[in-house]
Amino acid sequence: MHSYFVSYEGDAAGLAAFRDYYRREHAAILLRLPGLRSLVLHEAAHVTDPFPTQLTRVVWMAQMIFDNADALSSALASSERELARIDFGRFPPFAAVVSHGSFNSELISE
């Protein structure tokens, strides 16, 4: 399995409108990517950890899961991906650094 992550690191100002748009509009486009097995949206949650940790500044992350890297590469070159890139310009105002990453994934337990 192969995962493609798009993470949004930034200030929480504007996050609610961004999150709502992403769920309602952008996710619908991502779901049309050829070869996509699943889409998982992650929103930062605050918990108490008794051990010192360096907290992430990522407030939102999309995980797209494909069978393999070739399937992901095909999806990234698709017209559906182009639609997603166009839609990126329609996002509500939200100050964020956007990062993309491709990872081989190994499910240890479910």
Secondary structure, 3 states (H helix, E strand, C coil): CEEEEEEEEECCCCHHHHHHHHHHHHHHHHCCCCCCCEEEEEECCCCCCCCCCCCCCEEEEEEEEECCHHHHHHHHCCHHHHHHHHHHCCCCCCCEEEEEEEEECCCCCC
